[in-house]
Amino acid sequence: MLRIVAHRAWRLRLALVAALQLTFAASAQELTLPITIRHHAGAVWPTGGRTGRLTRVDADNPTTRNPAINRSTTRVRFERLDAGLRATPTDSVRLPGWCTPMFTAVGAQHTLHRFRRQGSDSMISLAADTNGRIVAVKRQLHNREKSWEYLAIDHPLEGFLLANYGARHRQLWVRFLRPDLSEAWVWNLPATANQVRLDAYAADEQHLWLVVTDRADRRRRAATTAVCLDLRTGRPVQRLALDTPKTHRHVTACTLDSAHRLLVAGAAFDKRRPAHGAPGKLFTRHLSPDGTLSPELQVDLGGRRINRHVYWHHIEARPDGSVRLAGETYTATSKLAHHARVAPLWLIPVQIFSIFFHSNLLNYSTLRPRGMIVAELASNGTLESFRSLELPDGGKFKVHGFVPPRSLAVLAAQYGGLRWRGISPDSGSFLLRSPRRVVRVGLRDWSLTTIATAGRKNALDVWGYSGASAAPLVVETARRNRSVRFFYAAP
């Protein structure tokens, strides 16, 4: 499944953003916009930018029975946002039919907004510059056999880097688009068999690293590999296997250091087919574009009462060679779905029962976040410090059918079901989002500070930090009055 940020239809977060590191100053001002089935709104801030871009989408002459009728048009309006969240109109365009936002990609100097035309196979892409002026509009046909899920990958070059799966996740496509929306290069990875999955990615000025798992839906045959591409040409530079014939590695976090090496972190298993409930050991490893692999470092966290699954969100390589990691513990349960899936033939009525009741509470998998952990490793791989924090208001993430715990965590991270919302620019604290509040956790004293609350569940979410004052920008969705509010959370 695609992890990330922005690659589904317009949901409660209203705009799915890849990386939001703001340089706005903290302010008590806020911005409230109306949202309805005919009116969507969202905003993006380029990394390091001092002005944001607000996007408003209005459907003219709409009908809920047939939103794709010829007389329907969609107006897209762009506005500039300053540090005080004040909007100034810049440009607008009308699109044919009823178009709904798919995702937003943030580039170095441009933003890409992609819309899906309802009732058709076409999608429309808009590129806007820093001033909020539209520079390119392109309509494309989309094959129904391909997935509409897209991931916008952060990178420092001019243009947009997108990834999406093919039919039934049997292929992974990576495309680099220029600001005029023409394709600079395309790279494709077909699955050897069954499905392919993108687990993690990182990019710098030279290379794009992708950690992918082939045959991802087969525990016994899954194979994890790190692929290095030339970011400017899309040419494969290196391909390094992380698994061996007798071991398996599940990567959830990665980063690039100053030497262009990829540092990965995840769970290490000594068996080719690890049990669903096995948490595995923490492992870290450096991978170089020239094919050099550093010795793998493993740490057993089970002796520190961490016998749950861990999803590593953040990994940081320090100049002295030490490594800091932040992860989230979780548990997963399945009701009926797993038993019906493995039931023998003489229990066919159980399987039929599961199919007929697929939409009710009897057939589902649930993930529950439990706590946060921070581990610091020395350059030789020894564990220098380890801290854990249990939080009671973790919420839950539920899907129908049986999903293995590790795959369920990937889905939960993709849809915002886990609580991690990023680390501060000074690396002194990180943000967590629970169903009713946003909490800042200090890394030095492990202090908890509630910076935003909501009366309704899942109404709040975090968009990013302001670099100067570490004031996070928070979005609150109000269903009753059909509005969305952007505001800076209190320090």
C-alpha positions in Angstrom: 0.0 0.0 0.0 1.2 3.5 -0.6 2.3 5.2 2.6 2.1 8.7 2.6 0.6 11.5 2.7 -1.5 12.5 -0.3 -3.0 10.0 -2.7 -6.7 9.5 -2.0 -9.8 11.5 -2.6 -10.4 14.7 -0.7 -11.0 13.6 2.9 -11.2 15.1 6.3 -7.7 16.6 6.0 -8.9 18.3 2.8 -5.5 18.5 1.2 -2.9 15.7 1.4 0.5 17.2 1.7 3.9 15.5 1.3 6.1 17.7 3.6 4.9 20.8 5.4 7.8 22.6 7.1 6.6 26.2 7.6 8.6 29.3 8.2 5.6 31.3 9.3 5.6 33.1 12.7 3.2 32.1 15.4 0.0 34.0 15.2 -3.4 34.0 16.9 -5.1 34.6 13.6 -7.0 31.9 11.8 -8.8 31.1 8.6 -12.3 29.6 8.4 -13.7 28.4 5.0 -17.1 26.7 4.2 -17.1 23.2 2.7 -20.0 21.4 1.2 -20.5 18.6 -1.3 -20.2 21.3 -3.9 -17.4 23.2 -2.4 -14.0 22.0 -1.3 -11.0 23.9 0.1 -7.4 23.1 0.9 -4.1 24.7 1.3 -0.4 23.9 0.8 2.9 25.5 1.8 6.1 24.8 -0.1 9.0 23.6 2.0 10.7 26.8 3.3 8.2 29.1 1.7 6.8 32.2 3.4 3.6 32.2 1.5 1.1 29.4 1.0 -1.4 28.6 -1.7 -5.1 28.2 -1.0 -7.2 26.2 -3.4 -11.0 26.4 -3.6 -13.0 24.1 -5.8 -16.6 24.9 -6.7 -18.9 22.7 -8.8 -21.4 24.8 -10.8 -24.8 23.5 -11.8 -24.2 20.2 -10.0 -26.7 17.4 -9.6 -26.2 14.5 -7.1 -27.9 12.1 -9.5 -25.4 12.5 -12.3 -22.4 14.7 -11.5 -20.8 14.1 -14.9 -23.5 15.7 -17.0 -22.1 18.0 -19.8 -23.6 21.2 -18.3 -21.7 20.8 -15.1 -18.5 22.8 -14.7 -15.9 23.0 -11.9 -14.2 26.3 -11.0 -10.8 26.1 -9.4 -9.6 29.3 -7.6 -6.1 29.9 -6.3 -5.3 32.4 -3.5 -2.1 33.3 -1.7 -1.8 32.9 2.1 0.5 35.1 4.2 1.9 34.4 7.6 -1.3 35.7 9.2 -3.5 33.2 7.1 -4.9 36.1 5.1 -5.9 35.1 1.5 -5.4 37.1 -1.7 -7.0 35.9 -5.0 -4.4 35.2 -7.7 -5.9 33.0 -10.5 -8.8 30.7 -11.5 -9.8 28.3 -14.2 -13.0 26.4 -15.2 -12.9 22.7 -15.8 -15.5 20.7 -17.8 -17.7 18.3 -15.7 -17.8 17.7 -12.0 -14.1 17.4 -10.9 -13.1 16.3 -7.4 -9.6 16.8 -6.0 -7.4 13.7 -5.9 -4.2 14.9 -4.3 -1.7 17.8 -4.2 2.1 17.6 -4.8 4.5 20.2 -3.5 7.6 21.0 -5.7 10.5 23.4 -5.2 8.7 26.3 -6.9 5.4 24.8 -8.1 2.5 22.8 -6.8 0.6 20.1 -8.7 -3.2 19.7 -8.2 -4.8 16.7 -9.7 -8.6 16.3 -10.1 -10.7 13.3 -11.2 -13.7 13.9 -13.5 -16.6 12.0 -12.1 -18.2 9.4 -14.3 -15.2 9.2 -16.7 -11.7 7.8 -17.0 -10.1 11.2 -17.3 -8.2 13.3 -14.8 -7.0 16.9 -15.0 -3.7 18.2 -13.7 -3.0 21.9 -12.8 0.4 23.3 -12.1 0.7 26.6 -10.3 3.8 28.7 -9.5 4.9 30.3 -6.3 2.7 33.4 -7.0 -0.4 31.2 -7.4 -0.6 31.6 -11.1 -1.6 28.6 -13.2 1.2 27.7 -15.6 -0.1 24.4 -17.1 -3.4 22.5 -17.5 -3.4 19.0 -18.8 -6.2 16.5 -19.3 -5.3 12.8 -19.3 -7.1 9.5 -19.8 -6.8 7.1 -17.0 -7.2 3.3 -17.5 -9.8 1.8 -15.3 -7.5 -1.2 -14.7 -5.0 1.0 -12.9 -5.2 2.3 -9.4 -6.3 5.9 -8.7 -4.0 5.9 -5.6 -1.1 8.3 -6.0 1.8 9.2 -3.8 3.7 12.5 -4.0 7.3 12.0 -3.1 9.3 14.9 -1.6 12.5 15.9 -3.5 14.6 19.1 -3.9 14.5 19.4 -7.7 12.1 21.4 -9.9 9.1 19.3 -10.9 7.0 16.6 -9.3 7.7 13.0 -8.4 4.7 10.7 -8.3 4.3 7.0 -7.6 1.2 4.8 -8.2 0.4 1.1 -8.5 -0.9 -0.7 -11.5 -3.9 -3.1 -11.5 -4.1 -5.2 -8.3 -0.7 -3.8 -7.1 1.1 -5.9 -9.7 3.3 -3.0 -10.8 4.8 0.1 -9.3 5.1 3.2 -11.5 7.3 6.2 -10.7 7.1 9.3 -12.8 9.0 12.6 -12.7 6.9 15.5 -14.2 8.3 18.8 -15.3 6.5 22.1 -14.2 4.8 22.1 -17.6 3.4 18.6 -16.7 5.5 16.8 -19.4 7.2 13.6 -18.3 10.9 13.8 -17.7 11.2 10.0 -17.1 9.2 7.0 -16.1 10.4 3.9 -14.1 8.4 0.8 -13.7 8.8 -2.2 -11.4 6.6 -5.2 -12.1 6.0 -7.8 -9.4 7.6 -11.2 -10.0 4.4 -12.7 -8.8 1.3 -11.4 -6.9 1.8 -7.9 -5.5 4.5 -5.3 -5.1 4.5 -2.8 -2.2 6.4 0.4 -1.6 7.5 0.4 2.0 9.7 3.6 2.3 11.5 6.2 0.2 14.0 9.0 0.5 15.5 11.5 -2.0 18.3 14.1 -2.2 19.7 16.1 -5.1 21.2 13.1 -6.8 19.4 9.9 -5.9 16.0 8.5 -5.2 15.9 5.4 -2.9 12.8 3.1 -2.9 12.4 0.2 -0.5 10.0 -2.2 -2.2 8.7 -5.7 -1.3 8.1 -8.1 -4.1 5.4 -10.8 -3.6 4.2 -8.7 -0.6 1.1 -10.7 0.0 3.0 -14.0 0.5 4.8 -14.3 3.8 6.9 -17.2 2.8 8.1 -15.7 -0.5 8.1 -11.9 0.2 11.4 -10.3 -0.7 12.5 -6.7 0.3 14.9 -4.8 -1.9 16.3 -1.2 -1.9 16.4 0.3 -5.3 18.5 3.5 -6.1 17.6 5.6 -9.1 19.3 8.7 -10.6 16.8 11.4 -9.7 17.5 13.4 -12.8 17.3 10.6 -15.4 15.4 7.8 -13.6 18.2 5.4 -14.5 18.6 2.5 -12.0 21.9 2.9 -10.2 21.9 0.1 -7.7 19.7 -2.7 -6.4 20.4 -4.2 -3.0 18.6 -7.1 -1.4 17.8 -6.8 2.3 16.5 -10.3 2.7 18.3 -13.6 2.6 17.0 -17.1 1.8 16.4 -17.6 5.5 15.6 -14.2 6.9 13.2 -11.3 6.3 13.3 -7.6 6.8 10.3 -5.2 7.1 11.4 -1.6 6.6 9.1 1.3 7.8 11.6 4.2 8.0 14.6 5.5 6.1 16.6 8.6 5.6 19.7 9.9 3.6 22.8 11.1 5.3 25.4 13.6 4.0 27.3 10.8 2.1 24.2 10.0 0.0 23.9 6.7 1.9 20.4 5.3 2.8 19.9 4.5 6.5 17.0 2.0 6.9 15.2 0.9 10.1 12.6 -1.8 10.7 11.9 -5.2 12.1 14.3 -8.1 11.5 13.1 -11.7 11.5 15.3 -14.8 11.6 12.6 -16.9 9.8 11.6 -16.6 6.2 8.0 -16.8 7.2 7.6 -14.9 10.5 4.5 -15.4 12.6 1.8 -12.7 12.4 2.3 -11.9 16.1 6.1 -11.8 16.0 7.4 -8.2 16.7 10.9 -8.9 15.4 14.1 -7.1 16.4 15.0 -3.5 15.6 17.6 -3.4 12.8 19.4 -0.5 11.1 21.7 -0.6 8.1 23.5 1.8 5.7 23.2 1.3 2.0 25.4 3.1 -0.5 24.8 3.9 -4.2 28.0 2.1 -5.1 26.6 -1.2 -3.7 28.3 -1.1 -0.3 26.3 -2.4 2.6 27.4 -1.7 6.2 27.1 -4.5 8.8 23.6 -4.9 10.0 22.9 -3.8 13.5 20.2 -5.5 15.6 18.8 -4.6 19.0 16.4 -6.8 20.9 13.8 -4.6 22.5 11.9 -7.5 24.0 14.0 -7.4 27.2 12.7 -3.9 27.8 9.0 -5.0 27.9 8.4 -4.1 24.3 6.7 -7.3 23.1 4.3 -5.5 20.8 4.6 -4.6 17.2 6.6 -1.4 16.5 6.1 0.9 13.5 9.2 3.1 13.2 8.2 6.6 12.0 11.4 8.6 12.3 15.1 7.8 11.9 17.8 10.4 12.3 21.5 10.0 11.5 23.7 12.2 13.6 27.2 13.6 12.6 28.9 11.4 15.2 27.5 8.2 13.7 24.8 7.7 16.3 21.2 7.1 15.4 17.9 8.3 17.0 14.7 6.4 16.2 11.1 7.2 17.2 8.4 4.6 16.8 4.9 3.7 17.8 3.7 0.4 19.4 0.4 -1.2 18.5 -1.6 -4.3 18.8 -3.9 -5.9 16.1 -6.8 -8.2 16.4 -9.1 -9.9 13.8 -12.7 -11.1 14.4 -13.9 -14.1 12.3 -12.1 -12.9 9.2 -8.9 -14.9 9.9 -10.7 -18.0 11.1 -12.9 -17.9 8.0 -9.9 -17.4 5.8 -8.1 -20.5 7.1 -11.2 -22.7 7.7 -11.1 -26.2 6.2 -13.5 -27.2 3.5 -15.9 -28.8 6.0 -16.4 -25.4 7.5 -17.6 -23.9 4.2 -20.8 -22.5 6.0 -18.4 -20.4 8.1 -16.8 -18.9 5.0 -20.2 -18.2 3.5 -21.3 -16.6 6.7 -18.2 -14.4 6.7 -18.9 -13.3 3.1 -22.6 -12.5 3.7 -21.7 -10.5 6.9 -18.6 -8.8 5.4 -19.9 -5.3 6.1 -20.9 -5.8 9.7 -18.9 -6.0 12.9 -18.2 -9.7 12.7 -15.6 -9.6 9.9 -12.8 -7.0 10.5 -9.3 -6.3 11.6 -8.5 -3.6 14.1 -5.3 -1.8 15.0 -4.9 0.0 18.3 -2.0 2.4 18.9 -0.6 1.8 22.4 2.5 3.9 23.1 5.6 5.8 21.8 9.2 4.7 22.1 12.4 6.6 21.4 15.7 4.7 21.1 19.2 6.1 20.6 21.9 3.9 19.2 25.7 4.5 19.4 27.8 4.3 16.3 28.7 0.7 17.1 25.0 -0.3 17.3 24.7 -0.5 21.1 21.6 0.8 22.8 22.5 4.0 24.6 19.1 5.1 25.8 15.5 3.9 25.6 12.3 5.5 26.7 8.7 4.5 26.3 5.4 6.3 26.9 2.0 4.7 27.2 -1.0 6.9 26.1 -4.6 5.8 26.9 -6.4 7.8 24.1 -4.9 6.0 21.2 -8.1 5.4 19.2 -8.3 2.6 16.6 -8.1 1.8 12.9 -10.4 -0.7 11.4 -10.7 -2.4 8.0 -12.9 -5.2 6.7 -11.5 -8.7 6.3 -8.3 -10.2 7.6 -5.1 -8.0 7.2 -1.8 -9.1 8.8 -0.7 -6.8 11.6 2.4 -5.4 9.8 0.4 -4.7 6.6 -2.4 -3.2 8.8 0.1 -0.8 10.3 1.1 0.4 6.8 -2.6 1.1 6.0 -3.0 2.9 9.3 0.0 5.1 8.6 -1.4 5.8 5.1 -4.8 6.9 6.3 -3.6 8.8 9.4 -4.7 6.1 11.8 -1.5 6.2 13.8 -0.8 9.1 16.1 2.7 10.3 14.9 2.5 13.7 13.2 6.2 14.7 12.9 9.2 16.0 14.8 9.9 19.7 15.5 12.6 21.5 13.4 14.9 21.6 16.4 14.4 17.9 17.1 13.4 18.7 20.7 9.8 17.4 20.6 7.3 15.6 18.4 3.6 15.8 17.8 0.9 13.2 18.4 -2.7 13.3 17.2 -5.3 11.4 19.2 -9.0 11.3 18.4 -9.8 14.5 20.3 -6.5 16.4 20.9 -3.0 17.2 19.6 -0.2 16.6 22.0 3.4 17.8 22.0 5.9 15.5 23.7 9.3 16.8 24.8 12.2 14.5 24.1 14.3 15.8 27.0 11.9 15.5 29.9 9.1 13.4 28.2 6.6 16.2 29.0 3.1 16.1 27.6 1.5 19.4 26.5 -2.0 19.5 24.9 -1.9 22.2 22.3 -5.3 21.7 20.7 -8.5 20.0 21.6 -11.8 19.2 19.8 -15.3 18.3 21.1 -15.8 15.7 18.3 -13.7 12.7 17.4 -11.2 12.9 14.5 -11.9 16.6 13.9 -8.3 17.8 14.3 -5.2 17.1 12.3 -1.7 18.6 12.0 -0.4 20.1 8.8 3.1 21.0 9.9 5.5 23.3 11.9 6.4 26.9 11.6 10.2 26.9 11.5 10.8 30.0 13.5 8.7 29.5 16.6 7.8 25.8 16.3 4.1 26.7 16.2 2.3 23.8 14.4 -0.5 24.6 11.9 -3.6 22.6 12.8 -6.8 22.1 10.7 -10.2 21.5 12.3 -13.2 20.2 10.4 -16.6 21.0 11.7 -19.3 18.8 10.1 -22.3 20.6 11.8 -21.7 24.0 10.2 -19.8 22.6 7.3 -16.6 24.5 7.7 -12.8 24.0 8.0 -10.6 26.1 10.3 -6.9 26.6 9.9 -5.0 28.0 13.0 -1.7 28.0 14.8 -1.7 25.8 17.9 -0.6 27.4 21.2 3.1 27.0 22.1 
